[in-house]
Amino acid sequence: MMFEEKPEGNGSLVDENQLDLGAKHQANRKPAASGRAKLPARQEANAKCGLPRKSISMYTWQEIQRHNQETDQWLVINRKVYDVTGWADRHPGGRLVLNHCAGEDATDVFRAMHPDPDIVQLYLKPLLIGELAPKEPNQERNKNSQLVEDFQELRRTSETLNMFNANLGFFFLHLAQVLILEALAWVIVWHFGSGWLITILISFLLTVAQAQGLFLQHDMGHLSIFKKSKWNRLMQVFVIGHLKGLSAKWWNNRHFQHHVKTNIYPKDPDVDVGPFFVVGDLQPVKYGKNKVKHIDYEKQHLYFCTVGAVLFMPVYLNLDSIRAMYCRRSWEDIAWVSSFYIRYFITFGPFYGIFGTLVLIYLVKLLESPWVAYVTQMSHIPMKISIEEKQDWFSSQVLATCNVEQSFFNDWFTGHLNLQIEHHLFPTMPRHNYHKVAPLVKSLCAKHGLPYVNKPILKAFGDVIRALKKSAALWMDAYYSHPET
């Protein structure tokens, strides 16, 4: 999605072929997905180095904002205009991430999601079609330019203080925790047998391993551990595929949409949860006016406690992962997920049999599910959920996210997702550094009059239920106040 261009040896910003692409856009106002843009990016970059400099095409924000359709997608990054239409299907973060940002300034979201923009520029060069006209502001006119500049300065400060450098020992210990708990569960069954008390004990050990494994693969998915992206991705598919039995591509495509458009309905899949729940202030009214009643939403807060949170992992996420792998023919993910079940059948099958091992797997997922459901929802469901407002990156993340008070237990129990504000502003920052940047973020919020919400963990859990109950009341009012048409 978003990219950063840096001057190369001759200082040329654009070449003749890129100008031809820009000319096509100006003439036809249609996405000119040239075959050249589909060549390998490194080959493109090398082929163009020696071409003479040309005058660059200039665009206004009004013109750029018209290119925001699935078949016509332009992005602005550091005042440069890119046509990503023909490349969207090859974007590692999924095509929808690009589509969600089409026609916008994507500078901050690009910088947030890519730890090394110098590498990504190889993919950008063939997509460059022009620049913002000199009189155009750096961002759309509805954005607070001073806040944008202040946040970019905050990021530069964080980089200067090495807050994006990971402590590999920290993450090694977390991986060791997961592997040791998995191994300990097997040793206990092998030594003491598979009685009920032993089964309950190992189920709790495996539940901790599963939850902590989910948090660890989340770090890897954001490329926040290793300097080289390929090592992050390799370790992620191992942890989420082999240790957890879920698809890495499915997780990333879904999770990156959540980060890019947090709490934006319906772009964020984490709040587009119909028909099971209605959340926020807008979706309940929409459902109510349209007489949508898939379940009794008046009692959705009770359903969440008794059914939704319990089935979140073993049913909803598990089936969605399987569906995505099948529909996309993700054979690599299918192989990794298969290895998860094979490993369980080999290690626990001799004690429980095939059926008993399947029961054990889903018992562990049932126990893990409320843990993950509350931790992932406590920072977003009670916060602002809106339709697209095209706010600046800092405001959109702070208003849609809240923190939970820091402590050793809270950090461990939530995988540092208790510091969600900092995580959403800096997704590629190693989680052990969130607390270091938090005072800077809080200071910037105070400067610009934005709320910095930080609450106790039990209140955060309770706010999930209260938010669902509030949304249910809005649905009821709209449902019973508007006669059927």
C-alpha positions in Angstrom: 0.0 0.0 0.0 1.8 3.2 0.8 5.3 4.0 -0.2 8.1 6.4 0.3 10.3 7.6 -2.6 13.8 8.8 -2.1 16.0 10.5 -4.7 18.5 8.2 -6.3 21.8 8.9 -8.0 20.7 11.4 -10.6 18.0 12.9 -8.4 15.3 11.9 -11.0 11.8 11.6 -9.5 10.1 10.1 -12.6 11.0 8.6 -15.9 9.6 8.7 -19.4 7.5 5.6 -19.0 5.9 6.8 -15.8 5.1 10.1 -17.5 3.4 8.2 -20.3 1.3 6.5 -17.6 0.4 9.9 -16.1 -0.6 11.2 -19.5 -3.0 8.4 -20.0 -4.7 9.2 -16.7 -5.0 12.9 -17.6 -6.4 12.1 -21.0 -8.9 9.3 -20.1 -9.4 9.6 -16.4 -9.3 5.8 -16.3 -6.8 3.6 -14.5 -4.0 2.9 -16.9 -2.9 -0.5 -15.5 0.0 -0.8 -18.0 1.7 -4.1 -18.4 5.0 -2.4 -17.4 3.7 -2.0 -13.9 3.3 -5.7 -13.6 7.0 -6.4 -14.2 9.1 -7.3 -11.2 9.8 -4.0 -9.3 13.6 -4.5 -9.1 13.8 -5.1 -12.8 11.7 -1.9 -13.4 13.9 0.1 -11.1 17.1 -1.1 -12.7 15.8 -0.5 -16.2 14.9 3.1 -15.6 18.0 4.4 -13.8 19.7 5.9 -16.9 16.7 7.7 -18.5 16.7 11.5 -18.8 14.7 13.7 -16.4 11.3 14.9 -17.6 8.8 17.4 -16.2 6.5 15.6 -13.8 2.7 15.5 -14.0 0.9 17.6 -11.3 -2.5 16.8 -9.7 -4.8 18.6 -7.3 -6.5 17.0 -4.3 -9.9 17.3 -6.0 -8.6 15.3 -9.0 -6.9 12.7 -6.8 -10.0 12.1 -4.6 -12.0 11.0 -7.7 -9.7 8.0 -8.1 -11.1 6.0 -5.1 -12.9 3.1 -6.7 -11.9 -0.6 -6.7 -11.1 -0.3 -10.5 -9.3 3.1 -10.1 -7.1 3.6 -7.1 -4.6 6.4 -6.6 -2.6 7.1 -3.4 -0.5 10.1 -2.2 2.6 9.4 -0.2 5.0 12.2 0.6 3.3 14.4 -2.0 3.9 11.8 -4.7 0.9 10.3 -6.6 0.8 6.6 -7.3 -1.6 4.5 -9.3 -1.9 1.2 -7.5 -4.9 -0.2 -9.5 -3.1 -2.9 -11.4 -0.9 -3.9 -8.5 -3.6 -4.1 -5.7 -4.1 -7.9 -6.1 -0.4 -8.5 -5.5 -0.2 -6.3 -2.4 1.1 -8.5 0.5 -1.4 -6.8 2.9 -4.4 -7.6 0.7 -6.1 -5.6 -2.0 -8.8 -4.2 0.3 -6.2 -2.3 2.4 -5.3 -0.3 -0.7 -8.9 0.1 -1.7 -9.7 1.5 1.7 -7.1 4.3 1.3 -7.7 5.1 -2.4 -8.0 8.8 -3.2 -6.3 9.8 0.1 -3.0 10.9 1.6 -1.6 7.6 2.8 1.8 8.9 4.1 1.3 8.2 7.8 -0.5 4.9 7.3 2.2 3.7 4.9 4.9 4.7 7.3 3.1 3.0 10.2 2.6 -0.3 8.4 6.0 -0.7 6.7 9.1 -0.9 8.8 11.5 -0.4 5.9 10.1 2.0 3.2 13.4 1.9 1.3 12.7 -1.7 0.3 9.1 -0.9 -0.6 10.1 1.9 -2.9 11.2 -0.8 -5.4 7.5 -1.7 -5.9 6.5 2.0 -6.0 8.7 3.3 -8.7 6.7 1.8 -11.6 3.5 3.1 -10.1 4.5 6.7 -9.8 2.4 8.9 -12.1 3.0 12.4 -10.7 3.1 14.8 -7.7 0.8 17.2 -5.9 0.7 20.6 -7.5 2.9 23.1 -5.7 0.0 25.1 -4.3 -1.7 22.0 -2.9 -1.2 21.3 0.9 0.5 18.1 2.0 -2.7 16.6 3.2 -6.4 16.9 2.3 -7.8 20.3 3.4 -10.1 18.8 6.0 -7.1 17.5 8.1 -5.3 19.3 10.8 -2.0 20.0 9.2 -0.3 21.0 12.5 -1.4 17.8 14.2 -0.1 15.7 11.2 3.3 17.5 11.4 3.5 17.1 15.1 2.8 13.3 14.8 5.4 12.9 12.1 7.9 14.7 14.4 6.9 12.3 17.2 7.6 9.4 15.0 11.0 10.8 14.0 11.8 11.2 17.7 10.8 7.6 18.4 13.1 6.4 15.6 16.0 8.5 17.0 15.5 6.9 20.4 15.7 3.4 18.8 12.1 2.5 19.9 11.7 0.4 16.8 14.6 -1.9 17.7 13.5 -5.2 19.1 15.0 -7.0 22.0 15.3 -10.5 20.5 15.8 -12.0 24.0 12.3 -10.7 25.0 10.6 -12.5 22.1 12.7 -15.6 22.5 11.5 -16.0 26.0 7.9 -15.6 24.8 8.4 -18.3 22.2 10.1 -20.5 24.8 7.1 -20.0 27.1 4.8 -21.4 24.4 7.0 -24.3 23.5 7.7 -25.3 27.1 4.0 -25.3 28.0 3.1 -27.4 25.0 5.9 -29.9 25.9 5.0 -29.9 29.6 1.4 -30.8 28.8 2.6 -33.8 26.8 5.1 -34.9 29.5 2.3 -34.8 32.2 0.0 -37.0 30.1 2.8 -39.4 29.3 3.8 -39.7 32.9 0.5 -39.5 34.8 -2.0 -40.8 32.2 -5.1 -39.2 30.7 -7.5 -39.1 33.6 -10.0 -36.2 34.1 -7.9 -34.2 36.5 -4.8 -34.5 34.3 -6.9 -33.6 31.2 -8.2 -30.4 32.9 -4.7 -29.5 34.0 -3.1 -29.9 30.6 -6.1 -28.1 29.0 -5.2 -25.0 31.1 -1.5 -25.3 30.2 -2.4 -25.6 26.5 -4.8 -22.7 26.7 -2.1 -20.4 28.0 0.2 -21.6 25.3 -2.4 -20.9 22.6 -3.3 -17.4 23.8 0.4 -16.4 24.2 1.1 -17.9 20.8 -1.6 -15.7 19.3 -0.1 -12.6 20.8 3.4 -13.7 19.6 2.3 -14.3 16.0 0.6 -10.9 16.1 4.0 -9.3 16.7 5.5 -11.3 13.8 2.6 -10.3 11.5 3.5 -6.7 12.1 7.1 -7.3 11.3 8.2 -5.9 14.7 10.8 -8.5 15.7 13.3 -9.2 13.0 15.0 -6.6 10.7 14.3 -8.8 7.7 10.6 -9.2 6.8 11.1 -12.7 5.5 12.1 -14.0 9.0 9.1 -12.3 10.6 6.8 -14.0 8.0 8.4 -17.4 8.3 8.1 -17.4 12.1 4.5 -16.1 11.9 3.4 -19.0 9.7 5.1 -21.4 12.0 3.5 -20.0 15.2 0.0 -19.3 13.8 -0.1 -22.3 11.4 1.8 -25.0 13.2 1.3 -24.0 16.8 -2.3 -22.6 16.5 -3.9 -24.1 13.4 -4.9 -20.8 11.7 -4.0 -19.2 8.3 -1.4 -16.5 8.3 -2.6 -14.9 5.1 -6.2 -14.8 6.4 -5.1 -13.2 9.7 -2.9 -10.6 8.0 -5.5 -9.6 5.3 -8.2 -9.2 8.0 -6.0 -7.6 10.6 -4.3 -5.0 8.4 -7.8 -3.8 7.3 -8.5 -3.3 11.0 -5.4 -1.3 11.5 -5.8 0.9 8.5 -9.4 1.7 9.1 -9.9 1.1 12.8 -13.5 1.2 13.9 -14.6 2.4 10.5 -17.8 0.7 9.5 -17.9 -1.4 7.3 -14.2 -1.3 6.3 -12.9 -2.7 9.6 -13.9 -6.4 9.7 -13.7 -6.3 13.5 -16.7 -4.0 13.8 -18.5 -5.4 10.7 -20.0 -8.2 12.8 -23.5 -8.4 11.5 -25.7 -10.4 11.5 -24.5 -11.6 14.9 -24.1 -8.3 16.7 -24.8 -4.6 16.2 -22.1 -2.2 17.5 -21.5 1.5 17.7 -24.1 4.1 17.1 -24.8 3.9 13.4 -25.1 0.2 12.6 -27.8 -0.5 15.2 -29.9 2.4 13.8 -29.4 1.2 10.2 -30.5 -2.3 11.2 -33.4 -1.1 13.2 -34.8 1.2 10.5 -34.4 -1.6 7.9 -36.2 -4.1 10.3 -33.2 -6.4 10.4 -33.5 -8.8 13.3 -31.3 -11.9 12.7 -31.3 -12.4 16.5 -32.8 -10.6 19.4 -30.3 -7.8 19.6 -32.0 -6.5 22.7 -30.1 -9.3 24.5 -26.9 -9.2 22.5 -24.8 -8.4 25.6 -26.0 -11.6 27.2 -25.3 -13.6 24.0 -21.8 -12.2 24.0 -21.1 -13.4 27.5 -22.7 -16.8 27.2 -22.2 -17.8 23.6 -20.3 -15.2 21.5 -17.1 -15.0 23.6 -17.0 -18.8 24.0 -17.4 -19.6 20.3 -15.3 -16.7 19.0 -12.2 -18.8 18.5 -13.3 -22.4 17.9 -16.2 -21.5 15.6 -16.2 -18.0 14.1 -12.4 -17.4 13.6 -11.7 -21.1 12.9 -14.3 -21.4 10.2 -13.5 -18.1 8.7 -9.8 -19.1 8.5 -10.8 -22.4 6.8 -13.1 -20.6 4.3 -10.4 -18.1 3.4 -7.8 -20.8 2.8 -10.2 -22.8 0.6 -11.4 -19.8 -1.4 -7.9 -18.4 -2.0 -6.3 -21.8 -2.5 -3.7 -21.0 0.1 -1.8 -24.3 -0.1 1.1 -23.2 2.0 -1.3 -22.2 4.9 -3.3 -25.4 4.4 -0.1 -27.4 4.9 0.9 -25.5 8.0 -2.6 -25.8 9.5 -2.6 -29.5 8.7 0.7 -29.9 10.5 -1.0 -28.5 13.7 -3.6 -31.3 13.7 -1.1 -33.9 12.7 1.2 -32.9 15.6 -1.7 -33.1 18.1 -2.7 -36.6 16.8 0.8 -37.8 17.1 1.4 -36.5 20.6 -2.0 -36.9 22.2 -3.6 -39.5 19.9 -2.0 -42.5 21.8 -3.6 -41.3 25.0 -7.0 -40.0 23.8 -7.6 -41.5 20.4 -8.6 -39.5 17.3 -12.0 -38.4 18.6 -10.6 -37.6 22.1 -7.8 -35.6 20.6 -10.2 -33.5 18.6 -12.3 -32.9 21.8 -9.1 -31.8 23.5 -8.2 -29.4 20.7 -11.6 -27.8 20.8 -11.8 -27.8 24.6 -8.6 -25.7 24.6 -10.0 -23.4 22.0 -13.2 -23.0 24.0 -11.1 -22.0 27.1 -8.9 -19.6 25.1 -11.8 -18.0 23.3 -13.2 -15.7 26.1 -9.7 -14.6 27.0 -8.9 -13.5 23.4 -12.4 -12.1 22.8 -12.3 -9.7 25.8 -8.7 -8.7 25.2 -9.2 -7.9 21.6 -12.6 -6.1 22.0 -12.0 -4.2 25.2 -10.0 -1.4 23.5 -12.3 -0.9 20.5 -16.0 -1.8 20.9 -16.6 0.9 23.7 -14.8 3.5 21.6 -16.0 5.7 18.6 -17.3 3.6 15.7 -18.1 5.6 12.7 -18.4 5.6 8.9 -15.5 6.9 6.9 -14.6 10.5 7.9 -11.1 10.6 6.4 -9.4 11.9 9.5 -5.7 12.2 10.0 -4.0 9.0 11.2 -3.3 10.2 14.7 -6.8 11.3 15.5 -8.5 8.3 13.9 -6.4 5.9 16.0 -6.7 7.7 19.3 -10.4 8.2 19.1 -11.1 4.6 18.1 -8.8 3.0 20.7 -8.2 3.0 24.5 -5.6 1.7 26.8 -5.7 -0.5 29.9 -3.6 0.3 32.9 -0.1 -1.1 32.7 1.2 -3.8 35.1 3.3 -6.9 34.8 0.2 -9.1 34.8 -1.8 -6.9 32.4 1.1 -6.7 30.0 1.5 -10.5 30.0 -2.3 -11.3 30.0 -3.0 -9.1 27.1 0.2 -9.5 25.1 0.8 -5.8 25.6 -2.5 -5.0 23.9 -3.4 -3.1 27.0 -1.3 -0.3 25.3 -3.5 -0.4 22.2 -3.2 3.4 21.4 0.6 3.1 21.0 0.3 -0.2 19.1 -2.2 1.3 16.6 -0.1 4.5 16.1 3.1 2.4 15.7 2.2 -1.2 14.6 5.8 -2.1 13.7 7.2 -1.0 17.1 8.2 -3.9 19.3 5.6 -4.2 22.1 8.1 -3.9 24.9 8.7 -0.3 23.9 5.1 0.9 23.9 5.4 2.2 27.5 8.4 4.3 26.4 6.5 6.1 23.7 3.3 6.4 25.7 4.2 9.7 27.5 5.0 11.3 24.2 1.6 10.2 22.7 -0.2 11.4 25.8 1.5 14.8 25.6 0.5 15.2 21.9 -3.1 14.3 22.8 -3.2 16.9 25.5 -1.7 19.5 23.1 -4.4 19.0 20.5 -7.3 18.3 22.9 -7.8 14.6 22.1 -8.8 12.2 24.8 -6.2 9.6 26.0 -8.3 7.0 27.6 -6.6 4.6 30.1 -8.8 2.4 32.4 -8.5 -0.6 34.8 -8.7 -4.0 33.1 -12.0 -5.0 34.8 -13.7 -1.8 33.8 -12.5 -2.3 30.3 -14.1 -5.8 30.2 -17.3 -4.4 31.7 -17.3 -1.6 29.1 -17.6 -4.2 26.3 -20.9 -5.4 27.8 -22.1 -1.9 28.5 -21.3 -0.8 24.9 -23.2 -3.8 23.4 -26.2 -3.0 25.7 -26.1 0.7 24.6 -26.1 -0.4 20.9 -28.9 -2.8 21.5 -31.0 0.1 23.0 -30.3 2.2 19.8 -31.4 -0.8 17.7 -34.6 -1.2 19.7 -35.5 2.5 19.4 -35.0 2.5 15.6 -36.7 -0.9 15.1 -39.9 -0.1 17.0 -40.1 3.7 16.1 -40.1 3.2 12.4 -43.1 1.5 10.8 -42.5 -1.1 8.1 -42.6 0.2 4.5 
